[in-house]
């Protein structure tokens, strides 16, 4: 579909006053579920329209003022990032639904041209799929087309909604019965193209099954899964060109325990081939929280540890670097989004509470280390940005973050945050010696 046609549809759709359910916090610790469409507000001018028409949208704006040395951008900058989404759904029967979502993302006053695709993508089709639903003792849902995929804590597959956001050209079959559910997926991630129509990444595919069993025992929920990532034309450690197939069996467990304790544990083992190399990697994460007392303030202390293996030998024919797949990293590994779940050791301590019913505050402190200095430091997208095998220290740095989110209404939310990275010895030895500061102010409206 041509962009001019899409823009016309968006302009017509957005002129109507409609709204959706209360969105999940854009910077909260719990990632949001995939967008399932919109519903009309009471007293909407469309309340007399057929119930099978669904219209909605989202406005988000964020002022950011970065300074210091980023792993990907060493220039201080102040800019405004905007994002507009328009949703249009048709549900002619109880079992059939068509959904389309257009997105326009732009950035003002950015000091470099062109702006990165994480901030800039003029109007494009973000989602467009057909969905079949059959409800019963055993329910079946099938989606085909461009869509969000989000599973578990989104450490391996999620939309990464802090930026322009990720989608997939994919098939998703969901089977559910009682407390059990399983998704079978096959697809490719969509590449943002600011100069043309977004397209799925050639030669790269993800497949797998993601299961869920709720309340297996009191306070215990389990999510077993098996994911596959296939990539064409990669190079082994010895320079041999070939294909990669990474298998990732994993298990996520979460729940509550007596004394207002909550927990989340996740372990992922990776095996397979990377051209002529053998893949042997491991990632794990653990979070323990304690709500100090039961009140409207909900004061909660939490500690977290994340590990992802790195490759200590460059020519042994074995690839030990953990592959983070397609994660939503903003809620993890520091708010300023400098690091990915690869060759990493990360310890975090935090505190969050609600001083007012509609106001949530969160602050935390992070320490970052490399799992091995023989491998590189990877940014939030999983790209190696610093490599210094001769470094004497694995300490990347320390990060502090403070975030506030005010839920003004079911439609509007406002947020602000401040994060700073104090460079550790590894960055100083690698000549990346300055700290990085990231403040922002945000508004979010979902209609």
ChimeraX attribute file (.defattr): number of C-alpha atoms within 10 A of each C-alpha:
attribute: neighborCount
match mode: 1-to-1
recipient: residues
	/A:1	8
	/A:2	10
	/A:3	15
	/A:4	11
	/A:5	9
	/A:6	16
	/A:7	18
	/A:8	10
	/A:9	14
	/A:10	22
	/A:11	11
	/A:12	9
	/A:13	17
	/A:14	18
	/A:15	8
	/A:16	14
	/A:17	16
	/A:18	23
	/A:19	22
	/A:20	21
	/A:21	14
	/A:22	15
	/A:23	19
	/A:24	12
	/A:25	18
	/A:26	21
	/A:27	20
	/A:28	17
	/A:29	12
	/A:30	14
	/A:31	24
	/A:32	21
	/A:33	17
	/A:34	14
	/A:35	14
	/A:36	11
	/A:37	18
	/A:38	20
	/A:39	17
	/A:40	20
	/A:41	16
	/A:42	10
	/A:43	10
	/A:44	13
	/A:45	12
	/A:46	17
	/A:47	12
	/A:48	8
	/A:49	10
	/A:50	11
	/A:51	13
	/A:52	13
	/A:53	17
	/A:54	22
	/A:55	25
	/A:56	24
	/A:57	24
	/A:58	20
	/A:59	17
	/A:60	19
	/A:61	19
	/A:62	19
	/A:63	17
	/A:64	19
	/A:65	16
	/A:66	21
	/A:67	19
	/A:68	18
	/A:69	18
	/A:70	21
	/A:71	19
	/A:72	11
	/A:73	11
	/A:74	14
	/A:75	12
	/A:76	15
	/A:77	15
	/A:78	15
	/A:79	16
	/A:80	18
	/A:81	21
	/A:82	20
	/A:83	22
	/A:84	20
	/A:85	22
	/A:86	24
	/A:87	24
	/A:88	21
	/A:89	22
	/A:90	18
	/A:91	17
	/A:92	13
	/A:93	10
	/A:94	11
	/A:95	13
	/A:96	16
	/A:97	18
	/A:98	17
	/A:99	21
	/A:100	20
	/A:101	24
	/A:102	21
	/A:103	24
	/A:104	20
	/A:105	22
	/A:106	21
	/A:107	19
	/A:108	14
	/A:109	11
	/A:110	16
	/A:111	12
	/A:112	9
	/A:113	6
	/A:114	9
	/A:115	16
	/A:116	13
	/A:117	17
	/A:118	17
	/A:119	20
	/A:120	23
	/A:121	23
	/A:122	19
	/A:123	22
	/A:124	24
	/A:125	22
	/A:126	25
	/A:127	20
	/A:128	20
	/A:129	19
	/A:130	18
	/A:131	17
	/A:132	16
	/A:133	16
	/A:134	14
	/A:135	12
	/A:136	9
	/A:137	9
	/A:138	12
	/A:139	14
	/A:140	18
	/A:141	17
	/A:142	19
	/A:143	20
	/A:144	17
	/A:145	18
	/A:146	26
	/A:147	29
	/A:148	23
	/A:149	23
	/A:150	22
	/A:151	21
	/A:152	23
	/A:153	22
	/A:154	20
	/A:155	23
	/A:156	19
	/A:157	21
	/A:158	26
	/A:159	25
	/A:160	23
	/A:161	16
	/A:162	15
	/A:163	16
	/A:164	23
	/A:165	17
	/A:166	24
	/A:167	25
	/A:168	25
	/A:169	23
	/A:170	23
	/A:171	21
	/A:172	22
	/A:173	17
	/A:174	19
	/A:175	17
	/A:176	19
	/A:177	14
	/A:178	10
	/A:179	11
	/A:180	16
	/A:181	18
	/A:182	18
	/A:183	20
	/A:184	18
	/A:185	20
	/A:186	19
	/A:187	23
	/A:188	22
	/A:189	22
	/A:190	20
	/A:191	16
	/A:192	23
	/A:193	14
	/A:194	20
	/A:195	10
	/A:196	13
	/A:197	17
	/A:198	15
	/A:199	16
	/A:200	18
	/A:201	16
	/A:202	12
	/A:203	11
	/A:204	17
	/A:205	20
	/A:206	21
	/A:207	19
	/A:208	18
	/A:209	18
	/A:210	21
	/A:211	21
	/A:212	22
	/A:213	19
	/A:214	18
	/A:215	14
	/A:216	12
	/A:217	10
	/A:218	10
	/A:219	16
	/A:220	16
	/A:221	18
	/A:222	21
	/A:223	20
	/A:224	18
	/A:225	21
	/A:226	18
	/A:227	22
	/A:228	20
	/A:229	21
	/A:230	17
	/A:231	18
	/A:232	16
	/A:233	14
	/A:234	15
	/A:235	16
	/A:236	22
	/A:237	18
	/A:238	13
	/A:239	11
	/A:240	14
	/A:241	15
	/A:242	16
	/A:243	18
	/A:244	23
	/A:245	20
	/A:246	23
	/A:247	21
	/A:248	26
	/A:249	18
	/A:250	19
	/A:251	20
	/A:252	21
	/A:253	20
	/A:254	21
	/A:255	17
	/A:256	17
	/A:257	12
	/A:258	7
	/A:259	11
	/A:260	13
	/A:261	17
	/A:262	18
	/A:263	19
	/A:264	18
	/A:265	17
	/A:266	21
	/A:267	17
	/A:268	22
	/A:269	16
	/A:270	22
	/A:271	19
	/A:272	18
	/A:273	20
	/A:274	26
	/A:275	23
	/A:276	20
	/A:277	21
	/A:278	19
	/A:279	23
	/A:280	20
	/A:281	24
	/A:282	22
	/A:283	25
	/A:284	19
	/A:285	19
	/A:286	18
	/A:287	17
	/A:288	17
	/A:289	19
	/A:290	19
	/A:291	19
	/A:292	14
	/A:293	12
	/A:294	11
	/A:295	9
	/A:296	11
	/A:297	17
	/A:298	17
	/A:299	18
	/A:300	20
	/A:301	19
	/A:302	18
	/A:303	18
	/A:304	20
	/A:305	18
	/A:306	20
	/A:307	22
	/A:308	24
	/A:309	24
	/A:310	26
	/A:311	22
	/A:312	19
	/A:313	14
	/A:314	14
	/A:315	13
	/A:316	12
	/A:317	16
	/A:318	20
	/A:319	25
	/A:320	24
	/A:321	25
	/A:322	27
	/A:323	23
	/A:324	21
	/A:325	19
	/A:326	22
	/A:327	23
	/A:328	27
	/A:329	29
	/A:330	24
	/A:331	20
	/A:332	23
	/A:333	25
	/A:334	26
	/A:335	24
	/A:336	25
	/A:337	19
	/A:338	19
	/A:339	27
	/A:340	26
	/A:341	30
	/A:342	32
	/A:343	30
	/A:344	27
	/A:345	24
	/A:346	23
	/A:347	17
	/A:348	21
	/A:349	18
	/A:350	18
	/A:351	18
	/A:352	20
	/A:353	17
	/A:354	19
	/A:355	13
	/A:356	11
	/A:357	11
	/A:358	12
	/A:359	17
	/A:360	20
	/A:361	20
	/A:362	20
	/A:363	18
	/A:364	20
	/A:365	18
	/A:366	21
	/A:367	21
	/A:368	23
	/A:369	21
	/A:370	25
	/A:371	23
	/A:372	20
	/A:373	22
	/A:374	19
	/A:375	24
	/A:376	23
	/A:377	29
	/A:378	21
	/A:379	19
	/A:380	22
	/A:381	19
	/A:382	18
	/A:383	14
	/A:384	17
	/A:385	12
	/A:386	18
	/A:387	16
	/A:388	16
	/A:389	13
	/A:390	11
	/A:391	16
	/A:392	11
	/A:393	16
	/A:394	20
	/A:395	20
	/A:396	23
	/A:397	19
	/A:398	20
	/A:399	23
	/A:400	21
	/A:401	21
	/A:402	19
	/A:403	21
	/A:404	19
	/A:405	23
	/A:406	19
	/A:407	18
	/A:408	11
	/A:409	11
	/A:410	14
	/A:411	16
	/A:412	18
	/A:413	23
	/A:414	21
	/A:415	21
	/A:416	19
	/A:417	21
	/A:418	19
	/A:419	22
	/A:420	22
	/A:421	26
	/A:422	17
	/A:423	20
	/A:424	21
	/A:425	18
	/A:426	25
	/A:427	24
	/A:428	17
	/A:429	14
	/A:430	14
	/A:431	11
	/A:432	17
	/A:433	16
	/A:434	17
	/A:435	19
	/A:436	21
	/A:437	21
	/A:438	20
	/A:439	19
	/A:440	18
	/A:441	18
	/A:442	20
	/A:443	18
	/A:444	19
	/A:445	20
	/A:446	22
	/A:447	26
